[in-house]
Amino acid sequence: MSKLGIVLIGRNEGKRLTECLKSVLDETKNYEQTAIVYIDSGSTDGSVQTAKSLGVSAISLDSDRPFTAARGRNTGWKWLLKEHPDVTYIQFMDGDCTLMAGWLEKATEMLENNPTIAVVSGRRREKFPDATPYNRLADLEWNTPIGEALACGGDSLIRVKALQQVEGFNDSLICGEEPEMCIRLRGQGWKIWRLDEEMTAHDADMTRFSQWWSRMIRSGWAIAQGMAMYGLTPEKYMMRQGISNWLWGLILPLIALGLAWWTRGLTLFLLIGSPVLGWRIYGYRSTCGDTPAQSRLYAFFCILGKFAQIMGQVKYWLTKWQGQTATLIEYKKSQTG
């Protein structure tokens, strides 16, 4: 049986981390060969002590350089291989998630039977999707197509051989590190796969519009950075996202409003494009199995989110132009207890 490693990362997750650790320990108790490590990014809520009290190895990252999820994951898998060089697959998880029963067995089987697949992910669900519309949006966002994929998220099972080949995640990225690594993996001939299986349950805990807005700014940053790194090829989908944000979130609104006086209001008709685009998104989400209410919610916030994503893209380019060090864009509240 292949040896399994698990890398958990977190920052001030409080009781969310406790639930995460317990779910992993419960799911792996019947596995004879499992190594688990928790990597902490400057928590002040006793997260490291919590992990150790449950018998999980824990490492605190030094504050000598910026904390990033990529840095945490790299520290985790490198520590695992140093302490347990026979680990074959590593399950990465965020500390605000809980592991679903049966996932590890199904994901491991997929990698065992398909040697060209580097990464397997499944369905990440929001724990409390009905608590706020922002939680619901996160749950809808994670409902991506089944089968071969372009990228994975923070929760996934990765083949160690493939991970080593591309030297893991890019430490310098403050977000979007998983899709970026998948670009490099696919460039080496590996495949990324999504199973129609329950994988993890996530606690977004988004109760305010400002949290969702910050999350969209972070998304825009990731798109801009991806464009800066890879340009038009091979990731055309990334370029399409970036151009779409500029077009709908900035260029058309500026033209419509800026030239309205000179054109006696004719340019205002350009604003009709946004509801038309929203209708198209609504139609697409309806084909994904969403209810009419969910499709409307997703379409509306998808259009609105383009304005936040433009802010994220501009923020990235300004930071790069000024030669400043990027810092984490956080949207979640710290949780204690």
C-alpha positions as CSV (number, residue, x, y, z in Angstrom):
1,M,0.0,0.0,0.0
2,S,1.3,3.4,-0.9
3,K,2.2,5.7,1.9
4,L,0.1,8.8,2.3
5,G,1.1,12.2,3.6
6,I,-1.2,15.1,4.6
7,V,-0.2,18.7,4.7
8,L,-2.5,21.2,6.4
9,I,-2.0,24.9,6.4
10,G,-3.7,27.6,8.4
11,R,-3.6,31.0,10.0
12,N,-5.8,31.9,13.0
13,E,-8.5,29.3,12.1
14,G,-9.4,28.6,15.7
15,K,-12.1,26.0,16.1
16,R,-12.1,25.5,12.3
17,L,-8.6,24.1,12.6
18,T,-9.7,21.8,15.5
19,E,-12.5,20.4,13.3
20,C,-10.1,20.0,10.4
21,L,-7.5,18.1,12.4
22,K,-10.1,15.8,14.0
23,S,-11.6,15.0,10.6
24,V,-8.2,14.1,9.2
25,L,-7.3,12.0,12.2
26,D,-10.6,10.2,12.1
27,E,-10.4,9.5,8.4
28,T,-6.8,8.2,8.6
29,K,-7.1,6.1,11.8
30,N,-7.4,2.9,9.7
31,Y,-4.5,3.8,7.5
32,E,-1.3,2.2,8.8
33,Q,0.9,4.5,6.8
34,T,0.0,8.1,7.1
35,A,2.2,11.1,8.0
36,I,0.5,14.4,8.9
37,V,2.0,17.9,9.4
38,Y,0.4,21.2,10.1
39,I,2.1,24.4,8.9
40,D,1.2,27.7,10.6
41,S,1.5,31.2,9.2
42,G,1.9,33.5,12.1
43,S,-1.3,32.6,14.1
44,T,-1.9,34.3,17.4
45,D,-4.7,32.0,18.5
46,G,-2.7,29.0,19.7
47,S,-3.1,27.0,16.5
48,V,0.3,25.3,16.8
49,Q,-0.5,24.2,20.3
50,T,-3.9,22.9,19.2
51,A,-2.3,20.7,16.5
52,K,0.3,19.3,18.9
53,S,-2.3,18.6,21.6
54,L,-4.0,16.3,19.0
55,G,-0.7,14.5,18.3
56,V,-0.1,16.2,14.9
57,S,3.4,17.5,14.0
58,A,3.3,21.3,13.7
59,I,5.7,23.9,12.2
60,S,5.6,27.7,12.6
61,L,6.8,29.6,9.6
62,D,9.4,32.3,10.4
63,S,8.2,35.9,9.9
64,D,11.4,36.9,8.1
65,R,9.6,36.8,4.8
66,P,5.9,37.2,3.8
67,F,3.5,34.4,4.6
68,T,1.9,32.7,1.7
69,A,-0.1,29.5,1.2
70,A,2.4,28.3,-1.3
71,R,5.2,28.8,1.2
72,G,3.3,26.8,3.8
73,R,2.5,24.0,1.4
74,N,6.1,23.8,0.2
75,T,7.4,23.7,3.8
76,G,4.9,20.9,4.6
77,W,5.7,18.6,1.7
78,K,9.4,19.0,2.0
79,W,9.3,18.3,5.7
80,L,7.2,15.2,5.1
81,L,9.6,13.8,2.5
82,K,12.6,14.5,4.8
83,E,11.0,12.7,7.7
84,H,9.1,10.1,5.6
85,P,10.9,9.6,2.3
86,D,8.6,6.8,1.3
87,V,5.5,9.0,1.0
88,T,3.9,8.5,-2.4
89,Y,0.9,10.8,-2.4
90,I,0.2,14.0,-0.4
91,Q,-3.2,15.4,0.4
92,F,-3.1,19.1,0.7
93,M,-5.8,20.8,2.8
94,D,-6.6,24.3,4.1
95,G,-7.2,24.5,7.9
96,D,-10.7,25.8,7.4
97,C,-11.9,22.6,5.8
98,T,-12.9,19.1,7.0
99,L,-12.1,15.9,5.2
100,M,-15.0,13.9,3.8
101,A,-15.2,10.2,4.6
102,G,-14.0,7.9,1.8
103,W,-12.2,10.6,-0.2
104,L,-8.7,9.5,0.4
105,E,-9.4,5.9,-0.7
106,K,-11.1,7.0,-3.9
107,A,-8.5,9.6,-4.8
108,T,-5.6,7.3,-4.1
109,E,-7.2,4.6,-6.2
110,M,-7.5,7.1,-9.1
111,L,-3.8,7.9,-8.9
112,E,-2.8,4.2,-8.5
113,N,-4.7,3.3,-11.7
114,N,-3.7,6.3,-13.8
115,P,0.1,6.9,-13.8
116,T,-0.2,10.0,-16.0
117,I,-2.4,11.9,-13.6
118,A,-0.5,14.2,-11.2
119,V,-3.4,15.8,-9.2
120,V,-6.9,14.5,-8.2
121,S,-9.5,16.8,-6.7
122,G,-13.1,16.3,-5.9
123,R,-16.1,18.4,-4.8
124,R,-15.4,21.0,-2.2
125,R,-18.6,22.1,-0.5
126,E,-19.4,25.1,1.7
127,K,-20.5,24.0,5.2
128,F,-23.1,26.7,5.6
129,P,-24.2,27.7,2.1
130,D,-27.5,29.1,3.2
131,A,-26.1,31.3,6.0
132,T,-25.2,34.2,3.6
133,P,-25.4,34.8,-0.2
134,Y,-21.6,35.0,-0.2
135,N,-21.2,31.5,1.2
136,R,-23.7,30.3,-1.4
137,L,-21.6,31.9,-4.1
138,A,-18.5,30.1,-2.9
139,D,-20.3,26.8,-3.0
140,L,-21.5,27.5,-6.6
141,E,-18.0,28.6,-7.6
142,W,-16.5,25.2,-6.6
143,N,-19.0,23.2,-8.7
144,T,-16.7,22.8,-11.7
145,P,-16.8,20.2,-14.5
146,I,-15.9,16.6,-13.9
147,G,-13.0,14.9,-15.7
148,E,-9.7,16.3,-17.0
149,A,-9.2,19.9,-15.7
150,L,-6.9,22.8,-16.2
151,A,-6.2,23.4,-12.5
152,C,-7.0,22.3,-9.0
153,G,-7.7,24.2,-5.8
154,G,-6.1,24.2,-2.3
155,D,-7.6,20.8,-1.5
156,S,-6.2,18.0,-3.6
157,L,-4.2,14.8,-3.7
158,I,-0.9,15.1,-5.5
159,R,1.6,12.5,-6.7
160,V,4.9,13.2,-5.0
161,K,6.9,12.3,-8.2
162,A,5.1,15.0,-10.1
163,L,5.4,17.5,-7.3
164,Q,9.1,17.1,-7.1
165,Q,9.5,17.3,-10.9
166,V,8.1,20.9,-10.9
167,E,9.6,21.8,-7.5
168,G,6.2,22.3,-5.9
169,F,4.4,25.6,-5.6
170,N,5.7,29.1,-6.3
171,D,6.5,30.7,-2.9
172,S,6.3,34.2,-4.3
173,L,2.6,34.1,-5.2
174,I,0.2,35.4,-2.6
175,C,-2.7,33.7,-4.4
176,G,-3.4,31.5,-7.4
177,E,-0.5,29.2,-6.6
178,E,-2.4,26.1,-7.4
179,P,-3.4,26.9,-11.0
180,E,0.1,28.2,-11.6
181,M,1.6,24.9,-10.5
182,C,-0.9,23.0,-12.7
183,I,0.3,25.0,-15.7
184,R,3.8,23.7,-15.1
185,L,2.6,20.2,-14.4
186,R,0.6,20.1,-17.7
187,G,3.7,21.5,-19.4
188,Q,5.5,18.4,-18.3
189,G,2.8,16.1,-19.7
190,W,0.9,15.5,-16.5
191,K,-2.9,15.5,-16.2
192,I,-5.1,17.2,-13.7
193,W,-8.4,15.4,-12.8
194,R,-11.6,16.1,-10.9
195,L,-13.6,13.3,-9.6
196,D,-17.4,13.4,-9.0
197,E,-16.8,12.6,-5.3
198,E,-17.2,14.5,-2.0
199,M,-13.8,15.7,-0.9
200,T,-13.9,18.5,1.7
201,A,-16.3,20.8,3.5
202,H,-15.2,24.4,3.7
203,D,-16.2,27.2,6.2
204,A,-16.0,30.4,4.2
205,D,-17.6,32.4,7.1
206,M,-18.3,35.3,4.8
207,T,-21.0,37.4,6.6
208,R,-20.2,40.8,5.0
209,F,-20.2,42.2,1.5
210,S,-16.7,43.6,2.2
211,Q,-15.3,40.1,2.7
212,W,-16.7,38.9,-0.6
213,W,-15.3,42.0,-2.3
214,S,-11.8,41.4,-0.9
215,R,-12.0,37.8,-2.1
216,M,-12.8,39.1,-5.6
217,I,-9.9,41.6,-5.5
218,R,-7.7,38.7,-4.7
219,S,-9.1,36.8,-7.7
220,G,-8.3,39.8,-9.9
221,W,-4.7,39.9,-8.5
222,A,-4.2,36.2,-9.4
223,I,-5.5,36.7,-12.9
224,A,-3.2,39.7,-13.5
225,Q,-0.2,37.8,-12.1
226,G,-1.0,34.8,-14.3
227,M,-1.2,37.0,-17.4
228,A,2.2,38.6,-16.4
229,M,3.8,35.2,-16.1
230,Y,2.3,33.3,-19.0
231,G,0.8,35.9,-21.4
232,L,-1.3,34.7,-24.3
233,T,0.0,31.2,-24.4
234,P,-0.4,28.5,-23.3
235,E,-3.1,29.8,-20.9
236,K,-5.6,31.5,-23.2
237,Y,-8.4,31.0,-20.7
238,M,-6.5,33.2,-18.3
239,M,-6.1,35.9,-20.8
240,R,-9.8,35.7,-21.6
241,Q,-10.6,36.3,-18.0
242,G,-8.3,39.2,-17.7
243,I,-9.6,40.9,-20.9
244,S,-13.2,40.3,-19.9
245,N,-12.6,42.1,-16.6
246,W,-11.0,45.1,-18.3
247,L,-13.8,45.2,-20.9
248,W,-16.8,44.9,-18.6
249,G,-15.4,46.2,-15.4
250,L,-13.7,49.3,-16.8
251,I,-13.5,50.1,-20.5
252,L,-17.2,49.9,-21.4
253,P,-18.5,51.7,-18.3
254,L,-15.9,54.5,-18.9
255,I,-16.9,54.9,-22.5
256,A,-20.6,54.8,-21.7
257,L,-20.5,57.3,-18.9
258,G,-17.5,59.4,-20.1
259,L,-18.9,60.1,-23.6
260,A,-22.6,60.3,-22.6
261,W,-22.7,64.1,-22.7
262,W,-21.0,64.3,-26.1
263,T,-23.2,61.6,-27.7
264,R,-26.4,62.9,-26.0
265,G,-26.7,59.7,-24.0
266,L,-26.2,57.2,-26.9
267,T,-23.2,55.6,-25.3
268,L,-25.3,54.7,-22.3
269,F,-26.8,51.9,-24.5
270,L,-23.4,50.2,-24.0
271,L,-24.4,49.5,-20.4
272,I,-27.1,47.1,-21.8
273,G,-24.2,44.7,-22.4
274,S,-23.9,43.9,-18.7
275,P,-27.4,42.5,-18.3
276,V,-27.0,40.6,-21.6
277,L,-23.8,39.0,-20.3
278,G,-25.6,38.3,-17.0
279,W,-28.4,36.5,-19.0
280,R,-25.8,34.4,-20.8
281,I,-24.1,33.4,-17.5
282,Y,-27.6,32.6,-16.0
283,G,-28.2,30.3,-18.9
284,Y,-24.9,28.5,-18.5
285,R,-25.3,28.0,-14.8
286,S,-28.8,26.6,-15.4
287,T,-27.2,23.9,-17.5
288,C,-24.9,23.1,-14.5
289,G,-27.8,22.0,-12.4
290,D,-28.2,25.3,-10.4
291,T,-31.7,26.3,-9.4
292,P,-33.1,29.5,-11.1
293,A,-32.5,31.5,-7.8
294,Q,-28.9,30.2,-7.6
295,S,-28.3,31.0,-11.3
296,R,-29.6,34.5,-10.8
297,L,-27.4,35.0,-7.8
298,Y,-24.3,33.7,-9.5
299,A,-24.9,35.8,-12.7
300,F,-25.5,39.0,-10.8
301,F,-22.4,38.7,-8.6
302,C,-20.3,37.5,-11.5
303,I,-21.0,40.8,-13.3
304,L,-20.5,42.8,-10.1
305,G,-17.3,40.9,-9.3
306,K,-15.6,42.2,-12.5
307,F,-15.3,45.6,-10.9
308,A,-13.5,44.2,-7.8
309,Q,-11.3,42.0,-10.0
310,I,-10.3,45.1,-12.0
311,M,-9.2,46.6,-8.7
312,G,-7.2,43.5,-8.0
313,Q,-5.5,43.6,-11.4
314,V,-4.7,47.3,-11.0
315,K,-3.4,46.7,-7.5
316,Y,-1.1,43.9,-8.9
317,W,0.4,46.1,-11.7
318,L,0.9,49.1,-9.4
319,T,2.6,46.9,-6.8
320,K,4.8,45.4,-9.5
321,W,5.6,48.8,-11.1
322,Q,6.5,50.3,-7.7
323,G,8.7,47.4,-6.9
324,Q,6.8,46.7,-3.6
325,T,6.5,43.4,-1.8
326,A,3.1,41.7,-2.2
327,T,1.2,41.0,1.0
328,L,-1.7,38.6,1.7
329,I,-5.1,39.7,0.7
330,E,-7.3,38.2,3.5
331,Y,-11.0,38.2,3.6
332,K,-11.8,35.9,6.6
333,K,-12.2,36.8,10.2
334,S,-9.9,35.2,12.8
335,Q,-11.7,32.7,14.9
336,T,-10.8,31.6,18.4
337,G,-11.7,28.7,20.6
